């Protein structure tokens, strides 16, 4: 997404927008992160400079054409310009989303769809935003059923995958519930279709690969697991990264695929090359350390952890590196050293600014500490 923003395609907005990028892990940025409920990247906002009111919100990446529409909508919101009741409801939904008031955003998105006149140009995008927000608030049945109702008749353009993707994921979350199986029967072939569409954003395609693999694990189908994991890794391996951001994004996908396939050795050479290409990027060291530990190459994992700790920028990254270091020490049979490292990780995790991530890290580390007490 950073490459899209830096491209010449957005020069038309020079003088109309000020671009601001925040690192989610740096302590200085935590008040903003907390106010807006940012839990993952990329999350993109248009903010009114007068009062920091959110006038457009997007979770995930966008194509250049989608970015144009997003910025125009955000600018209209700053100026208080809405052309219809449906547009006004959409503006409220975006504001609620930017405040992390997700239940209110769901209600506003529903109102926008109710008020929309036939042919409203925002309808397909709003359907996708509503379904994704239903997923975030864990209304998985409503999420899956709405996607199954909407997706079959949609245009196969850039709005299609953002409806199928969360809906398919919610159907998987429902496991064997009748509503989940019914929705999945509709959505899984549509997800296969979405993967092959040139209009599908690469991030969405990668998430669909991940869901196909999760579905294969659920059903115990090893052939499907190998098929989708192989296709995902093949696509990653033939993609030449344009910059370090893209290299990092590809490596995140590599780790996810290798983890689900339980085949860490396959991706180790690429992760070693990435760390060499980005020697001051702690995330590159972290990914290498995690995969090396999974491959039982514990000394290599420990060395990567130490390199990452030199360059880490905030408590989330430091906590992950220390947890990975403890995992490698346990692999070497040193439970006492691992427990000491986990105690340090717990202290670090308690300083994470974003509550959900803080709670997650503290819970995982506390459990890991308890498990080390049963080991010599």
C-alpha positions as CSV (number, residue, x, y, z in Angstrom):
1,X,0.0,0.0,0.0
2,X,2.9,2.3,0.7
3,X,4.1,1.8,-2.9
4,X,0.6,2.8,-4.2
5,X,0.6,6.0,-2.1
6,X,4.2,6.8,-3.3
7,X,3.3,6.3,-6.9
8,X,2.9,9.1,-9.4
9,X,-0.8,8.1,-9.7
10,X,-1.7,10.1,-6.5
11,X,0.1,13.3,-7.5
12,X,-3.3,14.8,-8.5
13,X,-4.0,15.0,-4.7
14,X,-0.9,17.1,-3.9
15,X,-2.0,20.1,-1.8
16,X,-5.3,18.5,-0.9
17,X,-4.0,15.8,1.5
18,X,-1.1,15.4,3.9
19,X,0.2,11.8,4.0
20,X,1.0,10.6,7.5
21,X,2.4,7.1,8.2
22,X,2.5,5.7,11.7
23,X,4.3,2.6,13.0
24,X,1.8,0.6,15.1
25,X,4.5,-0.6,17.5
26,X,6.2,2.7,18.4
27,X,5.2,4.0,21.9
28,X,4.9,7.6,20.6
29,X,2.0,6.5,18.4
30,X,0.0,4.6,21.0
31,X,-2.5,7.3,21.9
32,X,-3.6,7.6,18.2
33,X,-3.6,3.8,17.8
34,X,-5.8,3.5,20.9
35,X,-8.2,6.3,19.9
36,X,-8.8,4.7,16.5
37,X,-8.7,1.0,17.6
38,X,-6.1,0.0,15.1
39,X,-5.3,-3.7,15.5
40,X,-3.6,-4.6,12.2
41,X,-2.0,-3.1,9.2
42,X,-2.6,-1.6,6.8
43,X,-5.5,0.5,8.2
44,X,-6.1,3.7,6.3
45,X,-8.0,6.8,7.4
46,X,-8.9,10.1,6.0
47,X,-9.0,12.5,9.0
48,X,-10.5,16.0,9.3
49,X,-7.6,18.1,10.5
50,X,-9.8,20.3,12.6
51,X,-10.9,17.6,15.1
52,X,-9.4,14.3,13.9
53,X,-12.8,13.0,12.9
54,X,-12.6,10.0,10.6
55,X,-14.4,10.6,7.3
56,X,-13.2,7.4,5.4
57,X,-11.8,4.2,6.8
58,X,-10.4,1.1,5.0
59,X,-9.0,-2.1,6.5
60,X,-6.5,-3.6,4.1
61,X,-5.0,-2.5,0.8
62,X,-6.6,-0.9,-2.3
63,X,-6.0,-0.6,-6.0
64,X,-5.2,2.8,-7.4
65,X,-8.8,3.3,-8.6
66,X,-10.2,2.2,-5.2
67,X,-7.8,4.7,-3.6
68,X,-9.1,7.5,-5.8
69,X,-12.7,6.8,-4.7
70,X,-11.6,6.4,-1.1
71,X,-9.9,9.8,-1.0
72,X,-12.7,11.6,-2.8
73,X,-15.2,10.2,-0.3
74,X,-13.0,11.2,2.6
75,X,-12.7,14.7,1.2
76,X,-16.4,15.1,0.8
77,X,-16.8,14.0,4.4
78,X,-14.3,16.7,5.6
79,X,-16.3,19.3,3.7
80,X,-19.6,18.0,4.9
81,X,-20.8,17.1,1.4
82,X,-23.3,14.2,1.0
83,X,-25.5,13.8,-2.0
84,X,-28.1,11.4,-0.6
85,X,-29.4,9.9,2.7
86,X,-27.6,6.7,1.9
87,X,-24.3,8.7,1.5
88,X,-24.9,10.4,4.9
89,X,-25.4,7.0,6.5
90,X,-22.3,5.7,4.9
91,X,-20.3,8.7,6.2
92,X,-21.6,7.9,9.7
93,X,-20.5,4.3,9.3
94,X,-17.0,5.3,8.2
95,X,-16.8,7.7,11.2
96,X,-17.9,4.9,13.6
97,X,-15.4,2.5,12.1
98,X,-12.6,5.0,12.6
99,X,-13.6,5.4,16.3
100,X,-13.5,1.6,16.7
101,X,-17.3,1.6,17.4
102,X,-17.9,-1.4,15.2
103,X,-21.4,-2.3,16.4
104,X,-22.5,1.2,15.5
105,X,-20.7,1.0,12.2
106,X,-22.7,-2.2,11.4
107,X,-26.0,-0.4,12.1
108,X,-25.0,2.6,9.9
109,X,-23.9,0.4,7.0
110,X,-27.2,-1.4,7.2
111,X,-29.0,1.9,7.2
112,X,-27.1,3.0,4.2
113,X,-28.1,-0.1,2.3
114,X,-31.7,0.4,3.4
115,X,-31.8,4.0,2.2
116,X,-30.0,3.4,-1.1
117,X,-31.8,4.0,-4.3
118,X,-31.5,1.6,-7.2
119,X,-28.1,2.0,-8.9
120,X,-26.4,3.6,-5.9
121,X,-22.7,3.4,-7.0
122,X,-21.5,2.6,-3.5
123,X,-23.7,-0.4,-2.9
124,X,-21.3,-3.2,-3.7
125,X,-18.5,-1.6,-1.7
126,X,-20.8,-1.1,1.3
127,X,-21.9,-4.7,1.2
128,X,-18.3,-5.8,1.5
129,X,-17.6,-3.3,4.3
130,X,-20.6,-4.5,6.2
131,X,-19.8,-8.2,5.8
132,X,-16.2,-7.6,6.9
133,X,-17.3,-5.6,10.0
134,X,-19.8,-8.4,10.9
135,X,-16.8,-10.7,10.9
136,X,-14.9,-8.4,13.2
137,X,-17.8,-8.3,15.7
138,X,-18.0,-12.1,15.5
139,X,-21.5,-12.1,14.0
140,X,-20.3,-15.0,11.8
141,X,-23.7,-16.4,10.8
142,X,-24.9,-13.0,9.6
143,X,-21.6,-12.5,7.8
144,X,-21.7,-15.8,6.0
145,X,-25.3,-15.7,5.1
146,X,-25.2,-12.2,3.7
147,X,-22.1,-13.0,1.6
148,X,-23.9,-16.2,0.3
149,X,-26.9,-14.1,-0.7
150,X,-25.0,-11.2,-2.3
151,X,-22.0,-12.7,-4.0
152,X,-23.5,-15.0,-6.7
153,X,-25.1,-12.1,-8.6
154,X,-22.2,-9.6,-8.2
155,X,-20.1,-8.2,-11.0
156,X,-16.7,-10.0,-11.0
157,X,-14.8,-6.8,-10.4
158,X,-12.7,-5.5,-7.5
159,X,-15.8,-5.5,-5.2
160,X,-16.3,-9.3,-5.6
161,X,-13.5,-10.8,-3.5
162,X,-14.0,-8.4,-0.5
163,X,-17.5,-10.0,-0.2
164,X,-16.6,-13.6,-0.8
165,X,-13.4,-13.5,1.4
166,X,-14.9,-12.6,4.8
167,X,-18.1,-14.6,4.1
168,X,-16.1,-17.8,3.3
169,X,-14.0,-17.2,6.4
170,X,-17.1,-16.9,8.6
171,X,-18.6,-20.1,7.1
172,X,-15.4,-21.9,8.1
173,X,-15.7,-20.4,11.6
174,X,-19.2,-22.0,11.9
175,X,-17.6,-25.4,11.2
176,X,-20.4,-28.0,11.0
177,X,-23.4,-25.8,11.9
178,X,-26.1,-26.2,9.2
179,X,-26.0,-22.5,8.3
180,X,-22.2,-22.7,7.9
181,X,-22.3,-25.7,5.7
182,X,-25.1,-24.2,3.6
183,X,-23.2,-20.9,3.1
184,X,-19.9,-22.7,2.4
185,X,-21.5,-24.7,-0.3
186,X,-22.2,-21.5,-2.1
187,X,-19.1,-19.5,-1.2
188,X,-16.3,-22.0,-1.7
189,X,-16.7,-22.3,-5.5
190,X,-17.1,-18.5,-5.6
191,X,-13.8,-18.2,-3.7
192,X,-12.1,-20.5,-6.2
193,X,-13.5,-18.2,-8.9
194,X,-12.2,-15.1,-7.1
195,X,-8.7,-16.4,-6.8
196,X,-8.4,-16.6,-10.6
197,X,-9.8,-13.2,-11.3
198,X,-7.3,-10.5,-12.4
199,X,-9.4,-7.9,-10.5
200,X,-8.7,-9.6,-7.2
201,X,-6.2,-7.8,-5.1
202,X,-3.2,-9.9,-4.3
203,X,-3.7,-9.5,-0.5
204,X,-7.2,-10.9,-0.9
205,X,-6.0,-13.7,-3.1
206,X,-3.4,-14.7,-0.5
207,X,-6.0,-14.7,2.2
208,X,-8.2,-16.9,0.1
209,X,-5.3,-19.4,-0.3
210,X,-5.0,-19.4,3.5
211,X,-8.7,-20.1,3.8
212,X,-8.6,-23.0,1.3
213,X,-5.8,-24.5,3.4
214,X,-7.8,-24.0,6.6
215,X,-10.8,-25.7,5.0
216,X,-8.6,-28.6,3.9
217,X,-7.3,-29.0,7.5
218,X,-10.8,-28.9,8.8
219,X,-11.9,-31.7,6.4
220,X,-8.6,-33.6,6.7
221,X,-8.0,-33.4,3.0
222,X,-4.2,-33.6,2.6
223,X,-4.3,-33.4,-1.2
224,X,-6.2,-30.1,-1.1
225,X,-3.8,-28.8,1.6
226,X,-0.8,-29.5,-0.6
227,X,-2.5,-28.2,-3.7
228,X,-3.4,-24.8,-2.3
229,X,-0.3,-24.4,-0.3
230,X,1.8,-25.2,-3.3
231,X,-0.1,-22.7,-5.5
232,X,0.3,-20.0,-2.9
233,X,4.1,-20.6,-2.4
234,X,4.6,-20.9,-6.2
235,X,3.0,-17.5,-6.7
236,X,5.1,-15.9,-3.9
237,X,8.3,-17.4,-5.3
238,X,7.8,-16.0,-8.8
239,X,6.8,-12.5,-7.5
240,X,9.8,-10.1,-7.6
241,X,9.4,-7.6,-4.8
242,X,9.5,-3.9,-5.9
243,X,10.8,-2.7,-2.5
244,X,11.4,-3.8,1.1
245,X,7.7,-3.3,2.0
246,X,6.7,-5.8,-0.7
247,X,9.5,-8.2,0.3
248,X,8.2,-8.1,3.9
249,X,4.6,-8.7,2.8
250,X,5.7,-11.7,0.7
251,X,7.7,-13.1,3.6
252,X,4.7,-12.8,5.9
253,X,2.7,-14.9,3.4
254,X,5.6,-17.4,3.1
255,X,5.6,-18.0,6.9
256,X,1.8,-18.4,6.9
257,X,1.8,-20.9,4.1
258,X,4.8,-22.9,5.5
259,X,3.2,-22.9,9.0
260,X,-0.1,-24.4,7.7
261,X,1.7,-26.9,5.5
262,X,4.1,-27.8,8.4
263,X,7.0,-27.4,5.9
264,X,9.3,-24.7,7.3
265,X,12.4,-25.9,5.5
266,X,10.9,-25.0,2.1
267,X,10.9,-21.3,2.9
268,X,14.1,-20.9,4.9
269,X,16.4,-20.0,2.0
270,X,14.0,-17.1,1.0
271,X,13.8,-15.8,4.5
272,X,17.6,-15.9,4.9
273,X,18.0,-13.9,1.7
274,X,15.4,-11.4,2.9
275,X,17.2,-10.8,6.2
276,X,20.4,-10.2,4.3
277,X,18.6,-7.8,2.0
278,X,17.0,-6.0,5.0
279,X,19.7,-6.2,7.8
280,X,18.1,-3.5,10.0
281,X,14.5,-4.8,9.7
282,X,13.7,-6.7,12.9
283,X,10.6,-8.3,11.3
284,X,12.8,-10.0,8.8
285,X,14.9,-11.5,11.7
286,X,11.8,-12.4,13.6
287,X,10.3,-14.4,10.6
288,X,13.6,-16.2,10.1
289,X,13.8,-17.0,13.8
290,X,10.3,-18.4,13.9
291,X,10.8,-20.6,10.8
292,X,14.2,-21.8,12.0
293,X,12.8,-22.8,15.3
294,X,9.9,-24.7,13.6
295,X,12.6,-26.5,11.5
296,X,14.4,-27.3,14.8
297,X,17.4,-25.3,13.8
298,X,17.5,-23.7,17.2
299,X,21.0,-22.1,17.1
300,X,20.1,-20.3,13.9
301,X,16.8,-19.2,15.5
302,X,18.6,-17.8,18.5
303,X,21.1,-15.9,16.4
304,X,18.3,-14.4,14.3
305,X,16.5,-13.3,17.5
306,X,19.6,-11.5,18.8
307,X,19.9,-9.7,15.5
308,X,16.3,-8.7,15.6
309,X,16.5,-7.4,19.2
310,X,19.2,-5.0,18.2
311,X,16.9,-3.3,15.7
312,X,13.4,-3.7,17.3
313,X,11.3,-0.5,17.5
314,X,8.6,-1.3,20.1
315,X,7.2,-3.7,22.6
316,X,5.1,-5.8,20.2
317,X,8.2,-6.8,18.2
318,X,10.4,-7.2,21.3
319,X,7.7,-9.4,22.9
320,X,7.5,-11.6,19.8
321,X,11.3,-11.9,19.5
322,X,11.6,-12.9,23.2
323,X,8.9,-15.5,22.9
324,X,10.6,-17.0,19.8
325,X,13.9,-17.0,21.7
326,X,12.3,-18.9,24.5
327,X,10.8,-21.4,22.1
328,X,14.3,-22.0,20.7
329,X,15.8,-22.4,24.2
330,X,13.1,-24.9,25.0
331,X,13.9,-26.8,21.8
332,X,17.5,-27.0,23.0
333,X,16.3,-28.4,26.4
334,X,17.0,-25.3,28.5
335,X,13.7,-24.7,30.3
336,X,15.2,-22.5,33.0
337,X,16.7,-20.1,30.5
338,X,13.5,-20.1,28.5
339,X,11.5,-19.3,31.6
340,X,13.7,-16.3,32.4
341,X,13.3,-15.0,28.8
342,X,9.6,-15.4,29.0
343,X,9.5,-13.5,32.3
344,X,11.3,-10.6,30.4
345,X,8.8,-11.0,27.6
346,X,5.9,-10.7,30.0
347,X,7.2,-7.4,31.4
348,X,7.6,-6.1,27.8
349,X,4.2,-7.3,26.7
350,X,2.5,-5.4,29.6
351,X,3.7,-2.1,28.0
352,X,2.0,-2.7,24.7
353,X,-0.3,0.2,24.1
354,X,-3.1,-1.5,22.1
355,X,-5.3,-3.4,24.5
356,X,-6.2,-6.4,22.3
357,X,-2.6,-7.1,21.4
358,X,-1.4,-6.5,24.9
359,X,-4.0,-9.0,26.3
360,X,-3.1,-11.6,23.6
361,X,0.6,-11.4,24.3
362,X,0.2,-11.5,28.1
363,X,-2.1,-14.5,27.9
364,X,0.2,-16.4,25.5
365,X,3.3,-15.7,27.6
366,X,1.6,-16.5,30.9
367,X,0.5,-19.9,29.5
368,X,4.0,-20.5,28.1
369,X,5.6,-19.7,31.5
370,X,3.2,-22.2,33.2
371,X,4.2,-24.9,30.7
372,X,7.9,-24.4,31.4
373,X,7.4,-25.1,35.1
374,X,6.6,-28.7,34.2
375,X,9.9,-29.1,32.4
376,X,13.4,-29.6,33.9
